[in-house]
Amino acid sequence: MAPKPDLLTQVYSTASKLNFRQSTMSDNSMKEAMDVAAASTGILALAAWLPPTAALFTIIWTALRIYESPTVQKLFGKEP
């Protein structure tokens, strides 16, 4: 009695007989969809950290402007 082929061999053999194409990422449409998903993820990640970064720079800029004001400079004993 001949050994029974495993399930994967049977499926591949049947698919080959029926001329089914194996599913791979060789299709350009699949690659383009993955590119769009990756770019969207990158843009959303950028959008997530951009507002806090902008707020931090705004706070630093405002603090520098207040420090350079004539009133604060007089408090520190420096001439404006």
Backbone as a chain_set.jsonl record, in Angstrom:
{"seq": "MAPKPDLLTQVYSTASKLNFRQSTMSDNSMKEAMDVAAASTGILALAAWLPPTAALFTIIWTALRIYESPTVQKLFGKEP", "coords": {"N": [[0.84, -1.17, 0.0], [0.603, 2.211, -0.866], [2.093, 5.153, 0.601], [0.003, 7.625, 2.124], [-0.49, 10.875, 0.814], [0.243, 14.017, 2.447], [-2.039, 16.554, 3.734], [-1.497, 19.17, 2.78], [-0.038, 18.682, 0.452], [-2.01, 17.434, -1.055], [-3.885, 19.546, -1.348], [-2.353, 21.454, -2.764], [-1.832, 19.992, -5.071], [-4.416, 19.658, -6.087], [-5.129, 22.342, -6.521], [-3.262, 23.025, -8.468], [-4.075, 21.414, -10.567], [-6.5, 22.597, -11.154], [-5.732, 24.995, -12.084], [-5.449, 27.208, -10.344], [-4.217, 30.251, -9.158], [-1.52, 30.947, -7.008], [-1.852, 32.841, -4.043], [-0.11, 35.68, -3.686], [2.007, 38.51, -2.819], [2.592, 39.607, -5.231], [0.958, 40.947, -6.877], [0.318, 44.119, -8.246], [-1.756, 45.74, -7.365], [-2.23, 44.881, -4.765], [0.196, 45.526, -3.559], [0.112, 48.31, -3.844], [-2.076, 48.921, -2.243], [-1.067, 48.194, 0.26], [1.018, 50.042, 0.42], [-0.427, 52.441, 0.577], [-1.722, 52.038, 3.009], [0.504, 51.946, 4.729], [1.577, 54.535, 4.376], [-0.562, 56.069, 5.299], [-0.607, 55.31, 7.968], [1.847, 56.382, 8.786], [1.371, 59.137, 8.422], [-0.75, 59.551, 10.187], [0.552, 58.962, 12.574], [2.385, 61.06, 12.648], [0.571, 63.177, 12.834], [-0.36, 62.707, 15.356], [1.718, 63.318, 17.193], [2.414, 65.885, 16.533], [0.732, 68.168, 17.424], [1.253, 68.284, 20.352], [4.007, 68.834, 20.263], [4.085, 71.265, 18.89], [2.724, 72.82, 20.762], [4.553, 72.776, 22.88], [6.767, 74.156, 21.748], [5.513, 76.63, 21.402], [5.052, 77.41, 24.051], [7.716, 77.666, 24.945], [8.614, 79.721, 23.213], [6.916, 81.835, 23.983], [7.698, 82.158, 26.649], [10.344, 83.02, 26.277], [9.853, 85.475, 24.983], [8.531, 86.862, 27.016], [10.562, 86.945, 28.935], [12.381, 88.599, 27.601], [11.097, 91.022, 27.686], [10.834, 94.52, 28.513], [9.953, 95.03, 31.16], [10.5, 92.668, 32.667], [13.223, 92.574, 32.301], [14.001, 94.827, 33.721], [13.366, 93.929, 36.291], [15.344, 92.021, 36.677], [17.477, 93.642, 36.833], [18.731, 94.488, 34.57], [19.435, 96.596, 31.778], [16.994, 97.639, 29.436]], "CA": [[0.0, 0.0, 0.0], [1.392, 3.424, -1.001], [1.822, 6.104, 1.694], [-0.973, 8.673, 1.825], [0.13, 12.214, 0.833], [-0.311, 14.882, 3.483], [-3.118, 17.425, 3.3], [-0.957, 20.286, 2.01], [0.294, 18.17, -0.875], [-3.268, 17.208, -1.755], [-4.459, 20.84, -1.706], [-1.531, 22.044, -3.814], [-2.041, 19.198, -6.27], [-5.743, 19.985, -6.602], [-5.087, 23.713, -7.024], [-2.495, 23.016, -9.711], [-4.913, 20.805, -11.597], [-7.573, 23.524, -11.481], [-5.079, 26.226, -12.551], [-5.57, 28.321, -9.411], [-2.98, 30.984, -8.942], [-1.226, 31.118, -5.594], [-2.01, 34.204, -3.572], [1.136, 36.294, -3.234], [1.978, 39.964, -2.913], [3.168, 40.022, -6.503], [0.002, 41.812, -7.562], [0.584, 45.538, -7.998], [-2.853, 46.345, -6.601], [-2.011, 44.546, -3.351], [1.333, 46.335, -3.1], [-0.331, 49.695, -3.736], [-2.937, 49.012, -1.062], [-0.196, 48.159, 1.432], [1.726, 51.322, 0.448], [-1.37, 53.448, 1.072], [-1.907, 51.77, 4.445], [1.724, 52.349, 5.434], [1.669, 55.997, 4.347], [-1.607, 56.583, 6.186], [-0.144, 55.09, 9.337], [2.888, 57.374, 9.05], [0.762, 60.475, 8.523], [-1.503, 59.598, 11.444], [1.522, 59.03, 13.675], [2.872, 62.434, 12.647], [-0.511, 64.028, 13.328], [-0.556, 62.474, 16.786], [2.714, 63.991, 18.033], [2.633, 67.26, 16.102], [0.142, 69.193, 18.317], [1.999, 68.514, 21.599], [5.296, 69.456, 19.948], [3.808, 72.676, 18.583], [2.387, 73.478, 22.021], [5.803, 72.947, 23.634], [7.521, 75.263, 21.142], [4.782, 77.867, 21.685], [5.334, 77.768, 25.448], [9.115, 78.134, 25.009], [8.691, 81.011, 22.524], [6.245, 82.833, 24.82], [8.558, 82.403, 27.81], [11.465, 83.86, 25.827], [9.35, 86.823, 24.72], [8.267, 87.502, 28.317], [11.866, 87.204, 29.547], [13.026, 89.721, 26.906], [10.312, 92.256, 27.813], [11.508, 95.532, 29.353], [9.551, 94.909, 32.562], [11.248, 91.566, 33.283], [14.631, 92.946, 32.277], [14.194, 95.735, 34.86], [13.323, 93.116, 37.508], [16.638, 91.36, 36.794], [18.509, 94.676, 36.954], [19.401, 94.719, 33.271], [18.832, 97.697, 31.032], [16.313, 97.156, 28.212]], "C": [[0.894, 1.246, 0.0], [1.075, 4.375, 0.151], [0.859, 7.192, 1.223], [-0.274, 10.035, 1.83], [-0.531, 13.081, 1.905], [-1.301, 15.873, 2.876], [-2.619, 18.57, 2.425], [-0.612, 19.851, 0.595], [-0.975, 17.937, -1.679], [-3.891, 18.522, -2.215], [-3.682, 21.475, -2.845], [-1.738, 21.307, -5.133], [-3.384, 19.531, -6.907], [-5.759, 21.389, -7.194], [-4.329, 23.789, -8.339], [-3.324, 22.446, -10.849], [-5.997, 21.763, -12.059], [-7.036, 24.872, -11.974], [-5.349, 27.427, -11.647], [-4.2, 28.955, -9.231], [-2.756, 31.124, -7.453], [-1.334, 32.592, -5.227], [-0.684, 34.704, -3.023], [0.995, 37.795, -3.313], [2.601, 40.44, -4.216], [2.204, 40.9, -7.284], [0.296, 43.263, -7.223], [-0.522, 46.18, -7.169], [-2.695, 46.07, -5.106], [-0.867, 45.378, -2.782], [0.915, 47.789, -2.906], [-1.225, 49.891, -2.517], [-2.103, 49.019, 0.214], [0.602, 49.461, 1.551], [0.828, 52.427, 1.012], [-1.586, 53.272, 2.567], [-0.686, 52.218, 5.244], [1.857, 53.869, 5.484], [0.634, 56.621, 5.283], [-1.2, 56.434, 7.646], [0.919, 56.109, 9.713], [2.326, 58.769, 9.251], [-0.019, 60.603, 9.836], [-0.578, 59.648, 12.654], [2.089, 60.446, 13.791], [1.818, 63.371, 13.225], [-0.705, 63.862, 14.83], [0.466, 63.224, 17.639], [2.945, 65.441, 17.642], [1.983, 68.302, 17.024], [0.872, 69.367, 19.648], [3.351, 69.18, 21.369], [5.11, 70.94, 19.653], [3.469, 73.441, 19.856], [3.643, 73.738, 22.853], [6.619, 74.112, 23.076], [6.823, 76.603, 21.38], [5.041, 78.339, 23.11], [6.75, 78.314, 25.587], [9.237, 79.518, 24.385], [8.061, 82.113, 23.378], [7.082, 83.159, 26.055], [9.751, 83.28, 27.435], [11.02, 85.3, 25.583], [9.075, 87.569, 26.035], [9.591, 87.856, 28.99], [12.546, 88.416, 28.91], [12.271, 91.036, 27.06], [11.04, 93.244, 28.737], [11.168, 95.408, 30.842], [10.367, 93.828, 33.274], [12.738, 91.905, 33.309], [14.959, 93.93, 33.415], [14.216, 94.977, 36.184], [14.671, 92.418, 37.748], [17.791, 92.359, 36.862], [19.285, 94.906, 35.669], [18.688, 95.85, 32.564], [18.193, 97.143, 29.76], [16.953, 97.603, 26.934]], "O": [[1.841, 1.324, 0.783], [-0.057, 4.417, 0.631], [0.9, 7.619, 0.07], [0.469, 10.327, 2.766], [-1.705, 12.903, 2.229], [-1.387, 16.011, 1.655], [-3.257, 18.905, 1.427], [-0.873, 20.583, -0.36], [-1.003, 18.221, -2.877], [-4.375, 18.614, -3.344], [-4.28, 21.982, -3.795], [-1.811, 21.932, -6.191], [-3.479, 19.671, -8.127], [-6.341, 21.604, -8.257], [-4.716, 24.541, -9.233], [-3.273, 22.949, -11.972], [-6.378, 21.748, -13.229], [-7.814, 25.785, -12.25], [-5.466, 28.55, -12.136], [-3.177, 28.275, -9.164], [-3.698, 31.391, -6.707], [-0.956, 33.471, -6.001], [-0.195, 34.205, -2.009], [-0.009, 38.307, -3.809], [3.089, 41.568, -4.291], [2.603, 41.534, -8.261], [0.499, 43.606, -6.058], [-0.255, 47.067, -6.359], [-2.995, 46.931, -4.279], [-0.951, 45.876, -1.66], [1.308, 48.43, -1.931], [-1.137, 50.914, -1.837], [-2.398, 49.767, 1.146], [0.84, 49.936, 2.661], [1.267, 53.245, 1.821], [-1.627, 54.254, 3.309], [-0.826, 52.805, 6.317], [2.21, 54.427, 6.522], [0.929, 57.592, 5.98], [-1.427, 57.331, 8.458], [0.906, 56.644, 10.822], [2.756, 59.498, 10.145], [0.045, 61.633, 10.508], [-0.89, 60.303, 13.649], [2.254, 60.968, 14.894], [2.138, 64.257, 14.018], [-1.168, 64.785, 15.5], [0.116, 63.72, 18.71], [3.623, 66.164, 18.373], [2.659, 69.267, 17.382], [1.1, 70.506, 20.054], [3.793, 69.993, 22.181], [5.89, 71.772, 20.115], [3.882, 74.589, 20.015], [3.779, 74.8, 23.46], [7.105, 74.954, 23.831], [7.499, 77.619, 21.545], [5.228, 79.532, 23.348], [6.964, 79.314, 26.271], [9.886, 80.397, 24.952], [8.617, 83.206, 23.485], [7.161, 84.319, 26.46], [10.124, 84.18, 28.188], [11.732, 86.24, 25.938], [9.355, 88.763, 26.147], [9.73, 88.942, 29.552], [13.216, 89.18, 29.604], [12.758, 92.073, 26.608], [11.774, 92.833, 29.636], [12.023, 95.659, 31.69], [10.87, 94.059, 34.374], [13.434, 91.547, 34.26], [16.042, 93.88, 33.997], [14.976, 95.32, 37.09], [15.085, 92.246, 38.894], [18.954, 91.961, 36.94], [20.382, 95.464, 35.694], [17.483, 96.04, 32.73], [18.769, 96.287, 29.089], [16.474, 97.263, 25.852]]}, "num_chains": 1, "name": "protein.A"}
